[in-house]
C-alpha cells in the first residue's frame, strides 16, 4: 500500500537547539499566556473603539479591517495552542480559552481538537489529513475563497449545525 504525500515546498530552517535551550524554551507557565491574552483583549478594545469612532464615515472600513484582523488571527492561534494544551500550564485555563476562541472562530471546540490531532497524525497524507488545503497547488478561485474566508466560514457553520443537530 503506498501513501501519497502532498509536497509543500518547505525546506529545513537549518536551526538546531541544544537540549538545555530546548528545555528552557519548553518550560510551561501561565504568565506568558495571560500576558498575551491581556494584550489581545486590549488590542480588541482599542480597535473596537476605532470602529466606533469611524461609524458613519469612510474610516469605518479600515477600522473594521484592523478589528477583524485583531480578532481572527489571534483567535485562531490561541485555539490552536490551547487545543494542544501548551498556552498555559494550568489545564482549566487552556480549556476555557480553547472553548471561547474556538467558538469565536466558529468551530466546535472538541471537533477542533480532534480534527487537529488527526492532522498531526496524518500531516500532508492525501485523503487522510482533514486540515489539508482543498487544492495543492491552489487554483485562483480556490485561493480567492481561502483569502476571503467564505469557504472556511461556510464549512465551520455547516459543521456546527451538523454537530448540534445530530
N, CA and C atoms as an extended XYZ file, in Angstrom:
498
Properties=species:S:1:pos:R:3:atomname:S:1:resname:S:1:resid:I:1 pbc="F F F"
N         0.850       -1.173        0.000 N   UNK     1
C         0.000        0.000        0.000 CA  UNK     1
C         0.895        1.235        0.000 C   UNK     1
N         0.695        2.124       -0.956 N   UNK     2
C         1.522        3.329       -0.997 CA  UNK     2
C         0.743        4.495       -0.416 C   UNK     2
N         1.472        5.365        0.243 N   UNK     3
C         0.877        6.563        0.821 CA  UNK     3
C         1.273        7.743       -0.038 C   UNK     3
N         0.318        8.571       -0.366 N   UNK     4
C         0.595        9.755       -1.170 CA  UNK     4
C         0.732       10.956       -0.253 C   UNK     4
N         1.818       11.695       -0.440 N   UNK     5
C         2.041       12.914        0.317 CA  UNK     5
C         1.980       14.090       -0.630 C   UNK     5
N         1.400       15.176       -0.170 N   UNK     6
C         1.416       16.408       -0.954 CA  UNK     6
C         2.723       17.135       -0.663 C   UNK     6
N         3.292       17.739       -1.685 N   UNK     7
C         4.525       18.491       -1.464 CA  UNK     7
C         4.191       19.883       -0.963 C   UNK     7
N         5.002       20.383       -0.075 N   UNK     8
C         4.766       21.711        0.482 CA  UNK     8
C         5.775       22.725       -0.018 C   UNK     8
N         6.904       22.274       -0.526 N   UNK     9
C         7.944       23.202       -0.950 CA  UNK     9
C         8.721       23.754        0.235 C   UNK     9
N         8.424       23.281        1.450 N   UNK    10
C         9.119       23.780        2.629 CA  UNK    10
C        10.486       23.123        2.750 C   UNK    10
N        11.448       23.904        3.165 N   UNK    11
C        12.797       23.385        3.382 CA  UNK    11
C        13.139       23.528        4.858 C   UNK    11
N        14.095       22.760        5.295 N   UNK    12
C        14.523       22.844        6.685 CA  UNK    12
C        15.072       24.228        6.985 C   UNK    12
N        14.814       24.702        8.178 N   UNK    13
C        15.306       26.026        8.575 CA  UNK    13
C        16.794       26.005        8.855 C   UNK    13
N        17.346       24.838        9.137 N   UNK    14
C        18.764       24.743        9.450 CA  UNK    14
C        19.083       25.124       10.887 C   UNK    14
N        18.070       25.442       11.683 N   UNK    15
C        18.294       25.841       13.072 CA  UNK    15
C        18.333       24.597       13.950 C   UNK    15
N        19.323       24.527       14.819 N   UNK    16
C        19.407       23.430       15.776 CA  UNK    16
C        19.461       24.010       17.188 C   UNK    16
N        18.898       23.285       18.129 N   UNK    17
C        18.898       23.699       19.527 CA  UNK    17
C        19.507       22.598       20.373 C   UNK    17
N        20.334       23.000       21.328 N   UNK    18
C        20.846       22.001       22.259 CA  UNK    18
C        19.742       21.683       23.270 C   UNK    18
N        19.903       20.576       23.966 N   UNK    19
C        18.874       20.084       24.887 CA  UNK    19
C        18.540       21.106       25.979 C   UNK    19
N        19.542       21.795       26.524 N   UNK    20
C        19.328       22.768       27.601 CA  UNK    20
C        18.458       23.938       27.123 C   UNK    20
N        18.753       24.452       25.929 N   UNK    21
C        17.975       25.562       25.370 CA  UNK    21
C        16.547       25.120       25.081 C   UNK    21
N        16.393       23.940       24.487 N   UNK    22
C        15.061       23.422       24.182 CA  UNK    22
C        14.237       23.244       25.458 C   UNK    22
N        14.863       22.726       26.506 N   UNK    23
C        14.154       22.529       27.773 CA  UNK    23
C        13.713       23.868       28.360 C   UNK    23
N        14.580       24.881       28.287 N   UNK    24
C        14.228       26.211       28.803 CA  UNK    24
C        13.071       26.816       28.008 C   UNK    24
N        13.085       26.647       26.699 N   UNK    25
C        12.013       27.177       25.856 CA  UNK    25
C        10.702       26.421       26.051 C   UNK    25
N        10.781       25.167       26.456 N   UNK    26
C         9.594       24.325       26.614 CA  UNK    26
C         8.975       24.411       28.007 C   UNK    26
N         9.624       25.113       28.931 N   UNK    27
C         9.100       25.225       30.294 CA  UNK    27
C         7.744       25.921       30.261 C   UNK    27
N         6.751       25.313       30.879 N   UNK    28
C         5.383       25.846       30.820 CA  UNK    28
C         5.091       26.745       32.008 C   UNK    28
N         4.343       27.812       31.720 N   UNK    29
C         3.967       28.793       32.730 CA  UNK    29
C         2.666       29.449       32.284 C   UNK    29
N         1.878       29.919       33.238 N   UNK    30
C         0.647       30.636       32.901 CA  UNK    30
C         0.918       32.083       32.500 C   UNK    30
N         1.994       32.675       33.023 N   UNK    31
C         2.229       34.105       32.847 CA  UNK    31
C         2.326       34.551       31.385 C   UNK    31
N         3.155       33.925       30.538 N   UNK    32
C         3.219       34.410       29.145 CA  UNK    32
C         1.869       34.351       28.426 C   UNK    32
N         1.104       33.299       28.656 N   UNK    33
C        -0.212       33.185       28.032 CA  UNK    33
C        -1.179       34.244       28.528 C   UNK    33
N        -1.139       34.530       29.823 N   UNK    34
C        -2.015       35.562       30.386 CA  UNK    34
C        -1.631       36.951       29.884 C   UNK    34
N        -0.326       37.208       29.745 N   UNK    35
C         0.130       38.497       29.199 CA  UNK    35
C        -0.342       38.636       27.756 C   UNK    35
N        -0.187       37.583       26.954 N   UNK    36
C        -0.642       37.601       25.560 CA  UNK    36
C        -2.148       37.840       25.493 C   UNK    36
N        -2.893       37.144       26.345 N   UNK    37
C        -4.351       37.286       26.380 CA  UNK    37
C        -4.751       38.717       26.749 C   UNK    37
N        -4.072       39.301       27.731 N   UNK    38
C        -4.370       40.678       28.140 CA  UNK    38
C        -4.060       41.664       27.014 C   UNK    38
N        -2.939       41.468       26.319 N   UNK    39
C        -2.587       42.351       25.192 CA  UNK    39
C        -3.618       42.228       24.077 C   UNK    39
N        -4.085       41.008       23.834 N   UNK    40
C        -5.084       40.796       22.786 CA  UNK    40
C        -6.396       41.486       23.145 C   UNK    40
N        -6.829       41.334       24.388 N   UNK    41
C        -8.071       41.988       24.812 CA  UNK    41
C        -7.947       43.507       24.720 C   UNK    41
N        -6.785       44.047       25.081 N   UNK    42
C        -6.554       45.488       24.956 CA  UNK    42
C        -6.604       45.909       23.485 C   UNK    42
N        -5.973       45.127       22.610 N   UNK    43
C        -5.999       45.436       21.171 CA  UNK    43
C        -7.426       45.384       20.627 C   UNK    43
N        -8.237       44.437       21.118 N   UNK    44
C        -9.645       44.370       20.707 CA  UNK    44
C       -10.402       45.617       21.148 C   UNK    44
N       -10.172       46.040       22.381 N   UNK    45
C       -10.845       47.244       22.886 CA  UNK    45
C       -10.438       48.479       22.092 C   UNK    45
N        -9.145       48.637       21.841 N   UNK    46
C        -8.655       49.813       21.109 CA  UNK    46
C        -9.170       49.805       19.675 C   UNK    46
N        -9.059       48.650       18.998 N   UNK    47
C        -9.523       48.600       17.607 CA  UNK    47
C       -11.051       48.702       17.533 C   UNK    47
N       -11.752       48.153       18.516 N   UNK    48
C       -13.209       48.307       18.571 CA  UNK    48
C       -13.615       49.753       18.779 C   UNK    48
N       -12.854       50.464       19.589 N   UNK    49
C       -13.113       51.890       19.791 CA  UNK    49
C       -12.849       52.653       18.492 C   UNK    49
N       -11.838       52.208       17.735 N   UNK    50
C       -11.577       52.814       16.420 CA  UNK    50
C       -12.758       52.641       15.482 C   UNK    50
N       -13.394       51.476       15.527 N   UNK    51
C       -14.598       51.242       14.714 CA  UNK    51
C       -15.703       52.195       15.161 C   UNK    51
N       -15.886       52.322       16.455 N   UNK    52
C       -16.910       53.224       16.992 CA  UNK    52
C       -16.672       54.663       16.523 C   UNK    52
N       -15.410       55.108       16.601 N   UNK    53
C       -15.087       56.475       16.169 CA  UNK    53
C       -15.306       56.666       14.670 C   UNK    53
N       -15.141       55.587       13.904 N   UNK    54
C       -15.278       55.681       12.454 CA  UNK    54
C       -16.687       55.503       11.927 C   UNK    54
N       -17.642       55.203       12.805 N   UNK    55
C       -19.022       54.995       12.356 CA  UNK    55
C       -19.517       56.191       11.555 C   UNK    55
N       -20.247       55.897       10.491 N   UNK    56
C       -20.834       56.895        9.591 CA  UNK    56
C       -19.789       57.734        8.858 C   UNK    56
N       -18.556       57.199        8.769 N   UNK    57
C       -17.514       57.852        7.967 CA  UNK    57
C       -16.828       56.783        7.131 C   UNK    57
N       -15.994       57.237        6.217 N   UNK    58
C       -15.194       56.311        5.417 CA  UNK    58
C       -14.279       55.478        6.310 C   UNK    58
N       -13.825       56.033        7.431 N   UNK    59
C       -12.812       55.395        8.277 CA  UNK    59
C       -13.313       54.140        8.976 C   UNK    59
N       -14.613       53.875        8.899 N   UNK    60
C       -15.113       52.646        9.500 CA  UNK    60
C       -14.562       51.424        8.754 C   UNK    60
N       -14.306       51.549        7.448 N   UNK    61
C       -13.811       50.407        6.659 CA  UNK    61
C       -12.408       49.973        7.074 C   UNK    61
N       -11.418       50.877        7.086 N   UNK    62
C       -10.104       50.426        7.563 CA  UNK    62
C       -10.134       50.017        9.040 C   UNK    62
N       -10.974       50.682        9.835 N   UNK    63
C       -11.074       50.319       11.250 CA  UNK    63
C       -11.624       48.898       11.406 C   UNK    63
N       -12.626       48.541       10.587 N   UNK    64
C       -13.184       47.182       10.633 CA  UNK    64
C       -12.169       46.145       10.163 C   UNK    64
N       -11.373       46.503        9.157 N   UNK    65
C       -10.327       45.593        8.683 CA  UNK    65
C        -9.327       45.313        9.804 C   UNK    65
N        -8.919       46.361       10.495 N   UNK    66
C        -7.981       46.193       11.609 CA  UNK    66
C        -8.632       45.377       12.725 C   UNK    66
N        -9.864       45.720       13.075 N   UNK    67
C       -10.564       44.999       14.142 CA  UNK    67
C       -10.731       43.518       13.783 C   UNK    67
N       -11.148       43.241       12.557 N   UNK    68
C       -11.338       41.855       12.128 CA  UNK    68
C       -10.049       41.058       12.157 C   UNK    68
N        -8.950       41.699       11.770 N   UNK    69
C        -7.648       41.033       11.798 CA  UNK    69
C        -7.207       40.787       13.233 C   UNK    69
N        -7.373       41.793       14.088 N   UNK    70
C        -7.007       41.657       15.504 CA  UNK    70
C        -7.849       40.578       16.175 C   UNK    70
N        -9.082       40.401       15.742 N   UNK    71
C        -9.951       39.371       16.309 CA  UNK    71
C        -9.596       37.987       15.778 C   UNK    71
N        -9.552       37.828       14.457 N   UNK    72
C        -9.498       36.489       13.874 CA  UNK    72
C        -8.131       35.818       13.923 C   UNK    72
N        -7.064       36.533       13.642 N   UNK    73
C        -5.746       35.882       13.593 CA  UNK    73
C        -5.328       35.363       14.970 C   UNK    73
N        -5.361       36.190       16.023 N   UNK    74
C        -5.004       35.653       17.342 CA  UNK    74
C        -5.980       34.589       17.850 C   UNK    74
N        -7.262       34.697       17.513 N   UNK    75
C        -8.231       33.694       17.961 CA  UNK    75
C        -7.862       32.326       17.398 C   UNK    75
N        -7.463       32.280       16.132 N   UNK    76
C        -7.053       31.003       15.552 CA  UNK    76
C        -5.802       30.479       16.256 C   UNK    76
N        -4.814       31.353       16.441 N   UNK    77
C        -3.567       30.930       17.089 CA  UNK    77
C        -3.824       30.435       18.510 C   UNK    77
N        -4.680       31.147       19.239 N   UNK    78
C        -4.965       30.739       20.622 CA  UNK    78
C        -5.747       29.431       20.666 C   UNK    78
N        -6.695       29.240       19.746 N   UNK    79
C        -7.433       27.972       19.751 CA  UNK    79
C        -6.497       26.819       19.397 C   UNK    79
N        -5.518       27.084       18.543 N   UNK    80
C        -4.546       26.064       18.150 CA  UNK    80
C        -3.671       25.658       19.334 C   UNK    80
N        -3.049       26.628       19.984 N   UNK    81
C        -2.136       26.308       21.088 CA  UNK    81
C        -2.868       25.738       22.295 C   UNK    81
N        -4.050       26.256       22.591 N   UNK    82
C        -4.785       25.729       23.743 CA  UNK    82
C        -5.359       24.343       23.459 C   UNK    82
N        -5.667       24.040       22.203 N   UNK    83
C        -6.101       22.679       21.861 CA  UNK    83
C        -4.973       21.684       22.122 C   UNK    83
N        -3.730       22.137       21.935 N   UNK    84
C        -2.562       21.309       22.265 CA  UNK    84
C        -2.301       21.287       23.767 C   UNK    84
N        -2.871       22.259       24.497 N   UNK    85
C        -2.616       22.359       25.934 CA  UNK    85
C        -1.282       23.002       26.251 C   UNK    85
N        -0.772       23.830       25.330 N   UNK    86
C         0.564       24.403       25.512 CA  UNK    86
C         0.577       25.892       25.825 C   UNK    86
N        -0.555       26.568       25.774 N   UNK    87
C        -0.556       28.016       26.003 CA  UNK    87
C        -0.402       28.356       27.482 C   UNK    87
N        -0.954       27.519       28.331 N   UNK    88
C        -0.915       27.754       29.772 CA  UNK    88
C        -0.458       26.489       30.483 C   UNK    88
N         0.107       26.661       31.641 N   UNK    89
C         0.469       25.498       32.443 CA  UNK    89
C        -0.783       24.865       33.057 C   UNK    89
N        -1.739       25.712       33.436 N   UNK    90
C        -2.957       25.268       34.102 CA  UNK    90
C        -3.973       24.753       33.078 C   UNK    90
N        -4.443       23.537       33.309 N   UNK    91
C        -5.342       22.900       32.347 CA  UNK    91
C        -6.640       23.683       32.147 C   UNK    91
N        -7.253       24.175       33.235 N   UNK    92
C        -8.539       24.854       33.088 CA  UNK    92
C        -8.394       26.137       32.279 C   UNK    92
N        -7.246       26.807       32.358 N   UNK    93
C        -7.025       27.992       31.520 CA  UNK    93
C        -6.960       27.592       30.045 C   UNK    93
N        -6.214       26.519       29.743 N   UNK    94
C        -6.152       26.024       28.364 CA  UNK    94
C        -7.545       25.679       27.855 C   UNK    94
N        -8.317       24.963       28.667 N   UNK    95
C        -9.651       24.531       28.246 CA  UNK    95
C       -10.595       25.714       28.044 C   UNK    95
N       -10.601       26.647       28.982 N   UNK    96
C       -11.503       27.800       28.895 CA  UNK    96
C       -11.192       28.650       27.676 C   UNK    96
N        -9.917       28.974       27.497 N   UNK    97
C        -9.527       29.813       26.359 CA  UNK    97
C        -9.766       29.070       25.046 C   UNK    97
N        -9.512       27.746       25.024 N   UNK    98
C        -9.769       26.980       23.799 CA  UNK    98
C       -11.247       27.033       23.433 C   UNK    98
N       -12.127       26.837       24.399 N   UNK    99
C       -13.562       26.849       24.108 CA  UNK    99
C       -14.006       28.216       23.605 C   UNK    99
N       -13.603       29.277       24.277 N   UNK   100
C       -14.011       30.627       23.864 CA  UNK   100
C       -13.470       30.939       22.472 C   UNK   100
N       -12.180       30.679       22.263 N   UNK   101
C       -11.564       31.026       20.976 CA  UNK   101
C       -12.093       30.166       19.832 C   UNK   101
N       -12.282       28.875       20.072 N   UNK   102
C       -12.817       28.009       19.018 CA  UNK   102
C       -14.215       28.468       18.615 C   UNK   102
N       -15.048       28.813       19.589 N   UNK   103
C       -16.397       29.276       19.262 CA  UNK   103
C       -16.364       30.624       18.546 C   UNK   103
N       -15.455       31.523       18.938 N   UNK   104
C       -15.311       32.795       18.217 CA  UNK   104
C       -14.881       32.556       16.772 C   UNK   104
N       -14.118       31.481       16.546 N   UNK   105
C       -13.652       31.132       15.203 CA  UNK   105
C       -14.676       30.260       14.465 C   UNK   105
N       -15.850       30.105       15.065 N   UNK   106
C       -16.963       29.317       14.514 CA  UNK   106
C       -16.622       27.839       14.370 C   UNK   106
N       -15.877       27.312       15.335 N   UNK   107
C       -15.569       25.889       15.353 CA  UNK   107
C       -16.080       25.289       16.655 C   UNK   107
N       -16.621       24.088       16.580 N   UNK   108
C       -16.999       23.375       17.786 CA  UNK   108
C       -15.691       22.936       18.441 C   UNK   108
N       -15.455       23.273       19.710 N   UNK   109
C       -14.143       23.077       20.329 CA  UNK   109
C       -13.609       21.650       20.315 C   UNK   109
N       -14.417       20.662       20.660 N   UNK   110
C       -13.903       19.292       20.669 CA  UNK   110
C       -13.636       18.793       19.254 C   UNK   110
N       -14.495       19.160       18.324 N   UNK   111
C       -14.253       18.807       16.928 CA  UNK   111
C       -12.935       19.420       16.465 C   UNK   111
N       -12.677       20.654       16.857 N   UNK   112
C       -11.437       21.346       16.508 CA  UNK   112
C       -10.223       20.582       17.059 C   UNK   112
N       -10.317       20.169       18.328 N   UNK   113
C        -9.195       19.459       18.946 CA  UNK   113
C        -8.920       18.134       18.234 C   UNK   113
N        -9.972       17.350       17.991 N   UNK   114
C        -9.755       16.013       17.441 CA  UNK   114
C        -9.391       16.035       15.961 C   UNK   114
N        -9.935       16.971       15.191 N   UNK   115
C        -9.505       17.053       13.791 CA  UNK   115
C        -8.068       17.542       13.706 C   UNK   115
N        -7.665       18.389       14.644 N   UNK   116
C        -6.278       18.857       14.629 CA  UNK   116
C        -5.325       17.736       15.063 C   UNK   116
N        -5.772       16.896       15.988 N   UNK   117
C        -4.972       15.728       16.359 CA  UNK   117
C        -4.812       14.813       15.148 C   UNK   117
N        -5.909       14.609       14.416 N   UNK   118
C        -5.855       13.826       13.178 CA  UNK   118
C        -4.871       14.449       12.193 C   UNK   118
N        -4.888       15.768       12.087 N   UNK   119
C        -3.980       16.476       11.180 CA  UNK   119
C        -2.521       16.194       11.556 C   UNK   119
N        -2.204       16.182       12.850 N   UNK   120
C        -0.826       15.908       13.262 CA  UNK   120
C        -0.457       14.445       13.047 C   UNK   120
N        -1.431       13.564       13.078 N   UNK   121
C        -1.166       12.155       12.815 CA  UNK   121
C        -0.928       11.907       11.326 C   UNK   121
N        -1.670       12.599       10.468 N   UNK   122
C        -1.612       12.360        9.022 CA  UNK   122
C        -1.237       13.619        8.238 C   UNK   122
N        -0.303       14.417        8.744 N   UNK   123
C         0.061       15.667        8.084 CA  UNK   123
C         0.490       15.423        6.641 C   UNK   123
N        -0.217       16.089        5.722 N   UNK   124
C         0.036       16.051        4.282 CA  UNK   124
C        -0.173       14.672        3.654 C   UNK   124
N        -0.868       13.751        4.330 N   UNK   125
C        -1.269       12.495        3.699 CA  UNK   125
C        -2.545       12.800        2.911 C   UNK   125
N        -2.474       12.694        1.606 N   UNK   126
C        -3.634       12.998        0.767 CA  UNK   126
C        -4.782       12.054        1.125 C   UNK   126
N        -5.952       12.628        1.385 N   UNK   127
C        -7.135       11.852        1.728 CA  UNK   127
C        -7.267       11.515        3.203 C   UNK   127
N        -6.211       11.737        4.000 N   UNK   128
C        -6.274       11.442        5.433 CA  UNK   128
C        -6.139       12.691        6.299 C   UNK   128
N        -5.421       13.694        5.810 N   UNK   129
C        -5.218       14.930        6.572 CA  UNK   129
C        -6.451       15.805        6.403 C   UNK   129
N        -7.281       15.863        7.460 N   UNK   130
C        -8.555       16.584        7.352 CA  UNK   130
C        -8.396       18.101        7.389 C   UNK   130
N        -7.196       18.618        7.634 N   UNK   131
C        -6.981       20.063        7.626 CA  UNK   131
C        -6.091       20.492        6.460 C   UNK   131
N        -5.962       19.633        5.490 N   UNK   132
C        -5.152       19.944        4.313 CA  UNK   132
C        -5.938       20.873        3.390 C   UNK   132
N        -5.256       21.837        2.758 N   UNK   133
C        -5.967       22.720        1.815 CA  UNK   133
C        -6.676       21.907        0.743 C   UNK   133
N        -7.750       22.472        0.211 N   UNK   134
C        -8.559       21.756       -0.768 CA  UNK   134
C        -7.775       21.396       -2.019 C   UNK   134
N        -7.048       22.335       -2.562 N   UNK   135
C        -6.259       22.087       -3.772 CA  UNK   135
C        -4.802       22.429       -3.496 C   UNK   135
N        -3.911       21.546       -3.879 N   UNK   136
C        -2.488       21.818       -3.784 CA  UNK   136
C        -1.871       21.413       -5.109 C   UNK   136
N        -1.389       22.312       -5.931 N   UNK   137
C        -1.377       23.759       -5.719 CA  UNK   137
C        -2.781       24.341       -5.907 C   UNK   137
N        -3.001       25.512       -5.334 N   UNK   138
C        -4.316       26.146       -5.390 CA  UNK   138
C        -4.571       26.790       -6.737 C   UNK   138
N        -5.822       26.725       -7.144 N   UNK   139
C        -6.257       27.464       -8.325 CA  UNK   139
C        -6.644       28.869       -7.862 C   UNK   139
N        -6.798       29.803       -8.787 N   UNK   140
C        -7.164       31.164       -8.402 CA  UNK   140
C        -8.517       31.212       -7.691 C   UNK   140
N        -9.564       30.532       -8.201 N   UNK   141
C       -10.850       30.571       -7.480 CA  UNK   141
C       -10.755       29.999       -6.057 C   UNK   141
N       -10.003       28.910       -5.881 N   UNK   142
C        -9.839       28.332       -4.546 CA  UNK   142
C        -9.073       29.287       -3.646 C   UNK   142
N        -8.041       29.907       -4.199 N   UNK   143
C        -7.264       30.890       -3.444 CA  UNK   143
C        -8.161       32.041       -2.995 C   UNK   143
N        -9.008       32.523       -3.901 N   UNK   144
C        -9.903       33.630       -3.582 CA  UNK   144
C       -10.860       33.252       -2.446 C   UNK   144
N       -11.392       32.030       -2.494 N   UNK   145
C       -12.264       31.563       -1.411 CA  UNK   145
C       -11.506       31.473       -0.084 C   UNK   145
N       -10.250       31.034       -0.133 N   UNK   146
C        -9.438       30.949        1.083 CA  UNK   146
C        -9.133       32.329        1.642 C   UNK   146
N        -8.748       33.265        0.769 N   UNK   147
C        -8.373       34.612        1.210 CA  UNK   147
C        -9.560       35.352        1.813 C   UNK   147
N       -10.724       35.210        1.220 N   UNK   148
C       -11.909       35.906        1.733 CA  UNK   148
C       -12.464       35.242        2.985 C   UNK   148
N       -12.161       33.967        3.175 N   UNK   149
C       -12.673       33.243        4.332 CA  UNK   149
C       -14.070       32.678        4.131 C   UNK   149
N       -14.642       32.874        2.937 N   UNK   150
C       -16.004       32.394        2.698 CA  UNK   150
C       -16.102       30.875        2.806 C   UNK   150
N       -15.158       30.169        2.208 N   UNK   151
C       -15.208       28.705        2.238 CA  UNK   151
C       -15.051       28.186        3.664 C   UNK   151
N       -14.134       28.772        4.411 N   UNK   152
C       -13.900       28.348        5.787 CA  UNK   152
C       -15.111       28.628        6.668 C   UNK   152
N       -15.682       29.813        6.528 N   UNK   153
C       -16.856       30.170        7.326 CA  UNK   153
C       -18.023       29.246        7.006 C   UNK   153
N       -18.255       28.988        5.725 N   UNK   154
C       -19.335       28.080        5.322 CA  UNK   154
C       -19.099       26.681        5.895 C   UNK   154
N       -17.868       26.209        5.805 N   UNK   155
C       -17.522       24.885        6.317 CA  UNK   155
C       -17.723       24.805        7.829 C   UNK   155
N       -17.274       25.826        8.552 N   UNK   156
C       -17.417       25.824       10.010 CA  UNK   156
C       -18.875       25.900       10.435 C   UNK   156
N       -19.659       26.749        9.772 N   UNK   157
C       -21.083       26.852       10.111 CA  UNK   157
C       -21.810       25.542        9.822 C   UNK   157
N       -21.500       24.923        8.687 N   UNK   158
C       -22.120       23.644        8.335 CA  UNK   158
C       -21.793       22.586        9.394 C   UNK   158
N       -20.528       22.555        9.831 N   UNK   159
C       -20.115       21.570       10.832 CA  UNK   159
C       -20.777       21.847       12.182 C   UNK   159
N       -20.856       23.119       12.590 N   UNK   160
C       -21.528       23.455       13.851 CA  UNK   160
C       -22.987       23.004       13.834 C   UNK   160
N       -23.676       23.262       12.734 N   UNK   161
C       -25.084       22.868       12.612 CA  UNK   161
C       -25.216       21.350       12.615 C   UNK   161
N       -24.347       20.670       11.876 N   UNK   162
C       -24.399       19.214       11.816 CA  UNK   162
C       -24.149       18.596       13.193 C   UNK   162
N       -23.147       19.093       13.908 N   UNK   163
C       -22.848       18.543       15.230 CA  UNK   163
C       -23.945       18.857       16.247 C   UNK   163
N       -24.580       20.020       16.103 N   UNK   164
C       -25.629       20.414       17.047 CA  UNK   164
C       -26.941       19.675       16.810 C   UNK   164
N       -27.162       19.197       15.596 N   UNK   165
C       -28.452       18.584       15.272 CA  UNK   165
C       -28.392       17.075       15.076 C   UNK   165
N       -27.239       16.473       15.255 N   UNK   166
C       -27.175       15.019       15.045 CA  UNK   166
C       -26.831       14.276       16.309 C   UNK   166
